[in-house]
Amino acid sequence: MMPSNPSFAAGKSKKFVKKLLRQITEEHKKEKARQLKGQKRSRRKS
């Protein structure tokens, strides 16, 4: 992932930055959902 320093963000258009942030947050949501599902499965087994 790219370093989130002000100079890098300033070099890009605000639209691009917003789009990138949205993409990252969506990925985090998916990962959290997967982890929650995995935890539920492991709890049922034990």
Buried (B, 14 or more C-beta within 10 A) or exposed (E): EEEEEEEEBEEEEEEEBEEBEEEEEEEEEEEEEEEEEEEEEEEEEE
